[in-house]
C-alpha cells in the first residue's frame, strides 16, 4: 500500500491557524504513507495536477486530501484520482478547515488537531475497498402531480423533448388557480387568454396523458422506477361519449354554491367548473345530485343524446410506472375567519382577493361588475387590506406570501377601470414589488389610478348603516383613519394545500412547519428534493407568482429530462449490504430505515434445512445514511464505503 | 355552589347596587357567597402602574384569605378585581421568581391554587342558562339592551379565558334567557376611558359618548354591564356628555344582576335601582306594565 497525503493551505483559510507544513511532515512519518506535500489551493487545476503527477511518479494507490469539507470538493478529488487510474472510492478527505482551522484560534492546538484528523483519514483509507458504480434501468415516463400552470408548463417542456408525460389532476379540469383570475400583473394579460392556449397545447399533444378528477394514493419504488397507484374518481359521465353540448347541465334542477366562484355564484349538480375546462366534460356532484341522494330526477341521463351519463360508474384504481415525478400541487388560500377583528368571515361585504378576481372577471358570477355581495350595488369606496394571514406569527403564517402587494395594486387598478367614480384605499405594512416592471406598476396605480396607500394595520371592521366602518392607523401621518367602505377586500395569503403533508409522506419527501415541500437546497437546488427523482415546481414549494412558477416548472422538467435521456441511471455504491448468514431476521433495520429501502426476504438455510427471513437492501432506494448499521445487533448489515471495519480503524488510530 | 366572595372596593361604595343585586340573585338561586373576612384592595390600576410586586402581592393576600376559609374558588363581580386576581394567579403559578419574591412579602406559601371566577361566568356556565330559564318568573320582554363588556372581562384572553374577545356573548345569552332583547352592536368591547374619569374627563366624555351614541343608534333602550367602572363612566358622566355634545341621552345603565334579579321575581327596591344617576324608573315601568 502506498498512500499519498496532500495538505491544503486554502490560501490562508487553513494555514493562518494550522501549520500545514508541520502536518504534512508529521503524517509523512506514518507507515504506508509514501508521499506527503502541501499546496496553496489543492482544488485548483495545478493542485489537482500535483495529485495526478505524484500518483504517477511515486506509484501511489490511495490518497488523502487534508483540506475543506467533502461537501465541497469530494467530487473534484474523486474525479481527479480516477483520471490518474485510481478507484475513486480510495480517496479520503480530512476536513481540517470547517472542523479545525475555522473553529479554533490557538495555532499549536489547532495543528495538533489537524494532525489527528489527517491520521484518522489515513487509517480509514488504508481499509477502504475499491467500489464500482451500479446502474439501473429508467422508466422513460414522467409523472406530473397537479394540472395547474406549473404542471402544465412542466408537461409541455417534457413533451417537447418527445418523452411521455402523465398529468394527474384532482379537480375535474386542468387549469388550477390561474383559471380563476381576471387579469394578471404587470402586463394585465387576461389569465384565461394566456392559460388556455397552454391548456390546449398540453392536452392535444400525443405524448401527454391527462387524468383529471384523479388522486395519487400510493407511491413505491425509487428514482427511475416509481410505482404509482392512483384513483380515477367516478365522474358518472363517459369521457369518450360526452361532447360537452351542455344539455345536461342546462336541465339540472339542483343549484349549489359554486366552488369556482368561491360561493359568489351557483353551479348545477352536474357541472363543468368553467367554460374552457379541459376536458370539457361535466362531473356529477353526488353529494347534491338528486339521483344519488334520493333516487329522483335522472333528467340529465334522459336528455343526453349521446348516452354519456352512467350512474353506475365506479372509481378506477390505476397503477403505472414512472422514471421521475414532478410535484406541482399548488396552493390554497388562507382562511381569514380566524380574524374576529375582520368579522370572523361573517360579513358578506368583506371578501378575499380571489373573490375580487371572480367579480372582476367578465365571465364571473357578477358579469364583471365590482359590487357588494350583500345587495348587489356597485362598490365605490373599497378598502384593501394587505397581509391578511401572512407575516402573522399569532394567528396566521410567519412568511410573506410574495404576491399580495402586486395583486392588490392590480385590484385597485381594475376597480378604477370598472367603476370610474370609485376610490381605493390600501392598508399596507410594506410594498413588495421586486419583480420585473413590478415597482413601475405599483407606482402607476398610485399616480394614474388614484389609489390611496395608507401604511398601517386595520384594527377593526364593523357594520353600520349598510356600510363597513374600517378603522386603521396611518403611521406616516401619525393618525387614526376611519373609512366608510362599501366593500373590503382582504389580501389573504397563500398556504399549503390541506393534503400537502399526506402527499409528502406518500412521496417520502420532507416538508416544513408550514407544510410547504422542502427543496434540496434553498439556493442551489430549489426544484429538487433530497429524494432522488422527485422534483418540485410552483407554489407547493413556496408562494410564487406566475413568472417564477413557469420558471421553476421548466427547471423541474429539465431535471426530469436529465434522467430520461440517460440509458441507465448511475447509482453511488455507498449503500448498505446484508450478510444473510449473520442476519437473524429481526427487522430492526427495516424499522430504522427512514427511506423504506430495506425489505424482508426469504432465503433457504441449508444448515437448518428450511426457509428463514432475512433483510434485503433495495440498493436503488438506499441513500447510505447508515441508520441500519447502527441498529443491527448482529453486525449483519454494513455500509459500503463506511464499513464497521473502516470506522473501527479510525477509532483505533485515535 | 359555594364561593368565597370578593366584592372589591367599588362594590362597597360607588357600585353598591351591584353588590346588592348580586347578593339578592345569589340568594334566590341558592348560590352561597361568603364574603372574605378582612379583605383588602386588589390594587386595581394604581398598583400595577406604581409598583409591580405590590400589584401581585395585594391580590395574593386576598387569595390566601380565601384559602384560609377552606375555599378554593373566589367569586368576584368587578372586572378589574377579576383581572388583577387572575393575573396574580398566573404569575404565582408559572413564574418562579415572582412566586418566591411575593411569598416572601406576604409571609406565606402560595402557588395560584385558588381559582377565580367572575359572577357572570358562574351564572352562565356554572349555574347554567337552562337552570336560569326554569327559575325565571317574569320575562322582561319589550326591553332592548346593548350588552357592554368593556376591556377587562375578555382581555388579555390567555388570562381571562372568559368569552370571545372580538364578539363576546355571555351577557347577551343571559339576556335572551330572561326575555330581554340584546341588540347586535359593534361597540361591545370599545374603551370607555376607564380610570381617566378623574384625570382626563374629556377623554371619558368622548369615548363613553361614542358608546352611548352607538347603543342608541342600534336601538338600545339601556346598556347592561358587568363592571363598576363601565357603569360609572356611562351613567355618572351621561349628563356631562349630553351637555358637551348637545345630546339628549336618557340611557339607563344596568348591572346584569339587576335585570336578572327582576326576572327572577326579586323586588325592584332590593336591586338598588335608586342608586343610578340616569333614572331607570320610567323604562322599568314600561316593561313591567307590559306584563
Interface residues (C-beta under 8 A of the other chain):
Chain A: X340 X341 X344 X460 X462 X463 X464 X469
Chain B: X164 X165 X166 X167 X186 X214 X217
